[in-house]
Amino acid sequence: MSSETDFRQVSRSGRVNLEPVPYLKRDVAERICDFEEVILGYDKELAEDEASRCMQCPDPQPCTLSCPAGNDIPEALWQASQGNFIEAALVFAATSPLPEVCGRVCPNLCQQGCVLGQRNGAISVGKLEAFVSDVAREAGALAITVPEEKTGKHIAVVGSGPAGITVAEDMIKLGHQVTVYESWPEPGGVLIYGIPNFKLEKEVVGYKIQDLRDAGVTFITNTRVGEDVMIEDLQHEYDAVFLGTGAGIEATMGIPGEKLDGVWKSTDYLVRANVKEDMRPEDKKLVPDIGRRVAVIGGGDTAVDCARSSIRLGAEEVTIVYRRTEAEMPGNQSERMICVEEGTQINYLQAPVEYIGDENGRLTAMKVIKMELGEPDASGRRRPVKIEGSEFIQEVDTVVLAVGYWPDPLLGDKTDNLATHNWGLILTDEMVGATTREGVFAAGDNVHGPDLVITAIASSHQAANSMQAYLEGQPVVLPKPKPRRKK
């Protein structure tokens, strides 16, 4: 019997009032003492019960429409509800090369579309995706199948984060040779060097990298394209080039005292705190001596990650300082709630205006000003406005800046005919992934700015399709250059 027939036999009325099945997570007192994953998720019985809540909505299904990659979520949940966990995982893996990762770190846009969210609560799709993928991983069912006959084409992929992994897998499945260049010491990009272990264990990413290696993908690490090797060089050696370098250049606020000892940028801080020493670059071997009081500046997921890392590094007081209110706060609300549960305090409508140090250049305090909300800005959120005369001094031992990211402008600056805009974003046709340089494609955060893993995956699939068309000699639509915005 087909799954479509089975769907029609399942009563929706019997499920609409079912209560959500809580997933498991580690106790606060235990988890803040280490960097191991916090969310334990579901076991077999709990997974079946939660998946059985799915209404199996008729087309168009809002959960699938809400997923950038178009995951067939109802089919996956039906399989999970029947205990067919490997089959469920393969449904997720059909559209995402990183189901184990997305199940752990995706903010679950699909759940925002779930009709049950208006009733008792949306289905925990992400936790189910992680569970079934782990089951499939243990069974060896997530290996990459490649054709025996090779095309003779050789592809260069720059960056081994979500975008690079997606294109590498798509290309190797088509029979091409694939070589991935990564500037960090180990493959994985932001999945290894940007996301803390308590959200995503490094081993989970390592399994995927090994899958790619087993399929024939070659990784070259400690190599920065645009510096150690140029795109022109890659094009002489390879038939097509994909740029998936992400957005890893950290923004600063440009206020006095940012160079003081004790003021950290978020990636530097997270790498030192969360990555094993033998996987860190030479200039990031030492773990920060953070003292008792840590302030994290910013309101997104990275700020939350830095705050939670600070607690695990031994800070007694951890504060997130955010210039708007919670209503305007970006990032994953559930992760923010976990962060507060672990002991972080969030100070809304505040912003630092100066960092203060002692005679040795060591941070001791920061001057903070209170804010109020004015008219909406370009983002649609109400603009924070300083309240003159409201400054006060907050004593701190460490400050972590988590105020945003930009793509690395190096590739655009060093490569002829590679158009960029908005301070380094690579100009592409968003639906195609083709850059202004023939034979070079791009997708992910270096095209649209910092975003989600699943968003990078979706756009990278499109770029891979365009690369295949290019390799077959079919026409590829190229973007028109735009004037570069001045800083």
ChimeraX attribute file (.defattr): number of C-alpha atoms within 10 A of each C-alpha:
attribute: neighborCount
match mode: 1-to-1
recipient: residues
	/A:1	5
	/A:2	6
	/A:3	11
	/A:4	11
	/A:5	9
	/A:6	10
	/A:7	17
	/A:8	12
	/A:9	9
	/A:10	15
	/A:11	11
	/A:12	15
	/A:13	9
	/A:14	10
	/A:15	14
	/A:16	15
	/A:17	13
	/A:18	17
	/A:19	16
	/A:20	16
	/A:21	17
	/A:22	12
	/A:23	16
	/A:24	14
	/A:25	13
	/A:26	14
	/A:27	11
	/A:28	13
	/A:29	8
	/A:30	9
	/A:31	17
	/A:32	21
	/A:33	12
	/A:34	14
	/A:35	20
	/A:36	17
	/A:37	16
	/A:38	20
	/A:39	17
	/A:40	13
	/A:41	21
	/A:42	22
	/A:43	13
	/A:44	14
	/A:45	10
	/A:46	17
	/A:47	27
	/A:48	22
	/A:49	19
	/A:50	24
	/A:51	24
	/A:52	20
	/A:53	24
	/A:54	25
	/A:55	23
	/A:56	19
	/A:57	15
	/A:58	10
	/A:59	8
	/A:60	8
	/A:61	18
	/A:62	18
	/A:63	24
	/A:64	20
	/A:65	17
	/A:66	17
	/A:67	20
	/A:68	18
	/A:69	20
	/A:70	17
	/A:71	20
	/A:72	18
	/A:73	24
	/A:74	23
	/A:75	19
	/A:76	24
	/A:77	32
	/A:78	26
	/A:79	22
	/A:80	26
	/A:81	22
	/A:82	14
	/A:83	18
	/A:84	15
	/A:85	26
	/A:86	23
	/A:87	20
	/A:88	28
	/A:89	28
	/A:90	18
	/A:91	22
	/A:92	27
	/A:93	17
	/A:94	14
	/A:95	19
	/A:96	22
	/A:97	24
	/A:98	22
	/A:99	25
	/A:100	29
	/A:101	24
	/A:102	23
	/A:103	24
	/A:104	21
	/A:105	20
	/A:106	17
	/A:107	19
	/A:108	21
	/A:109	18
	/A:110	24
	/A:111	22
	/A:112	18
	/A:113	18
	/A:114	23
	/A:115	19
	/A:116	21
	/A:117	12
	/A:118	10
	/A:119	12
	/A:120	13
	/A:121	17
	/A:122	20
	/A:123	26
	/A:124	23
	/A:125	24
	/A:126	22
	/A:127	25
	/A:128	29
	/A:129	28
	/A:130	24
	/A:131	27
	/A:132	31
	/A:133	28
	/A:134	21
	/A:135	18
	/A:136	20
	/A:137	18
	/A:138	11
	/A:139	11
	/A:140	10
	/A:141	15
	/A:142	21
	/A:143	16
	/A:144	17
	/A:145	15
	/A:146	17
	/A:147	12
	/A:148	7
	/A:149	9
	/A:150	13
	/A:151	11
	/A:152	10
	/A:153	15
	/A:154	18
	/A:155	26
	/A:156	25
	/A:157	29
	/A:158	29
	/A:159	30
	/A:160	31
	/A:161	25
	/A:162	31
	/A:163	34
	/A:164	30
	/A:165	27
	/A:166	24
	/A:167	32
	/A:168	29
	/A:169	23
	/A:170	22
	/A:171	24
	/A:172	23
	/A:173	17
	/A:174	16
	/A:175	19
	/A:176	24
	/A:177	22
	/A:178	26
	/A:179	20
	/A:180	22
	/A:181	24
	/A:182	25
	/A:183	19
	/A:184	21
	/A:185	17
	/A:186	20
	/A:187	26
	/A:188	22
	/A:189	25
	/A:190	20
	/A:191	22
	/A:192	25
	/A:193	24
	/A:194	21
	/A:195	23
	/A:196	25
	/A:197	24
	/A:198	20
	/A:199	17
	/A:200	23
	/A:201	19
	/A:202	20
	/A:203	11
	/A:204	17
	/A:205	20
	/A:206	16
	/A:207	15
	/A:208	21
	/A:209	19
	/A:210	14
	/A:211	17
	/A:212	21
	/A:213	14
	/A:214	13
	/A:215	19
	/A:216	19
	/A:217	21
	/A:218	17
	/A:219	19
	/A:220	18
	/A:221	16
	/A:222	14
	/A:223	16
	/A:224	19
	/A:225	21
	/A:226	17
	/A:227	11
	/A:228	9
	/A:229	12
	/A:230	14
	/A:231	22
	/A:232	14
	/A:233	11
	/A:234	18
	/A:235	16
	/A:236	9
	/A:237	13
	/A:238	18
	/A:239	19
	/A:240	22
	/A:241	25
	/A:242	28
	/A:243	29
	/A:244	29
	/A:245	30
	/A:246	31
	/A:247	23
	/A:248	19
	/A:249	14
	/A:250	17
	/A:251	14
	/A:252	13
	/A:253	14
	/A:254	10
	/A:255	11
	/A:256	13
	/A:257	17
	/A:258	19
	/A:259	15
	/A:260	19
	/A:261	17
	/A:262	23
	/A:263	22
	/A:264	20
	/A:265	21
	/A:266	24
	/A:267	22
	/A:268	17
	/A:269	20
	/A:270	25
	/A:271	22
	/A:272	19
	/A:273	23
	/A:274	24
	/A:275	21
	/A:276	11
	/A:277	15
	/A:278	10
	/A:279	16
	/A:280	18
	/A:281	15
	/A:282	10
	/A:283	8
	/A:284	16
	/A:285	16
	/A:286	11
	/A:287	16
	/A:288	17
	/A:289	12
	/A:290	19
	/A:291	16
	/A:292	16
	/A:293	21
	/A:294	26
	/A:295	29
	/A:296	28
	/A:297	28
	/A:298	22
	/A:299	25
	/A:300	18
	/A:301	18
	/A:302	24
	/A:303	26
	/A:304	27
	/A:305	23
	/A:306	29
	/A:307	31
	/A:308	25
	/A:309	24
	/A:310	30
	/A:311	22
	/A:312	19
	/A:313	21
	/A:314	16
	/A:315	19
	/A:316	14
	/A:317	18
	/A:318	27
	/A:319	22
	/A:320	26
	/A:321	21
	/A:322	25
	/A:323	26
	/A:324	24
	/A:325	18
	/A:326	14
	/A:327	8
	/A:328	14
	/A:329	18
	/A:330	12
	/A:331	16
	/A:332	15
	/A:333	14
	/A:334	10
	/A:335	17
	/A:336	23
	/A:337	12
	/A:338	15
	/A:339	21
	/A:340	18
	/A:341	11
	/A:342	19
	/A:343	17
	/A:344	23
	/A:345	16
	/A:346	22
	/A:347	18
	/A:348	18
	/A:349	20
	/A:350	25
	/A:351	22
	/A:352	21
	/A:353	15
	/A:354	18
	/A:355	25
	/A:356	19
	/A:357	18
	/A:358	11
	/A:359	6
	/A:360	8
	/A:361	13
	/A:362	18
	/A:363	23
	/A:364	19
	/A:365	20
	/A:366	24
	/A:367	15
	/A:368	18
	/A:369	21
	/A:370	21
	/A:371	22
	/A:372	16
	/A:373	16
	/A:374	12
	/A:375	10
	/A:376	11
	/A:377	10
	/A:378	7
	/A:379	7
	/A:380	9
	/A:381	15
	/A:382	17
	/A:383	18
	/A:384	21
	/A:385	17
	/A:386	18
	/A:387	14
	/A:388	9
	/A:389	8
	/A:390	11
	/A:391	17
	/A:392	12
	/A:393	14
	/A:394	15
	/A:395	16
	/A:396	22
	/A:397	22
	/A:398	27
	/A:399	28
	/A:400	25
	/A:401	23
	/A:402	26
	/A:403	19
	/A:404	20
	/A:405	19
	/A:406	19
	/A:407	23
	/A:408	19
	/A:409	19
	/A:410	13
	/A:411	23
	/A:412	19
	/A:413	14
	/A:414	15
	/A:415	14
	/A:416	12
	/A:417	13
	/A:418	19
	/A:419	23
	/A:420	24
	/A:421	17
	/A:422	19
	/A:423	15
	/A:424	22
	/A:425	23
	/A:426	30
	/A:427	29
	/A:428	27
	/A:429	20
	/A:430	18
	/A:431	13
	/A:432	23
	/A:433	31
	/A:434	28
	/A:435	29
	/A:436	22
	/A:437	16
	/A:438	15
	/A:439	18
	/A:440	24
	/A:441	27
	/A:442	33
	/A:443	36
	/A:444	31
	/A:445	26
	/A:446	26
	/A:447	28
	/A:448	20
	/A:449	21
	/A:450	18
	/A:451	13
	/A:452	19
	/A:453	23
	/A:454	28
	/A:455	20
	/A:456	27
	/A:457	27
	/A:458	21
	/A:459	25
	/A:460	32
	/A:461	24
	/A:462	18
	/A:463	31
	/A:464	25
	/A:465	16
	/A:466	22
	/A:467	28
	/A:468	17
	/A:469	13
	/A:470	19
	/A:471	16
	/A:472	9
	/A:473	9
	/A:474	11
	/A:475	10
	/A:476	17
	/A:477	16
	/A:478	17
	/A:479	17
	/A:480	11
	/A:481	15
	/A:482	11
	/A:483	9
	/A:484	14
	/A:485	10
	/A:486	7
	/A:487	5
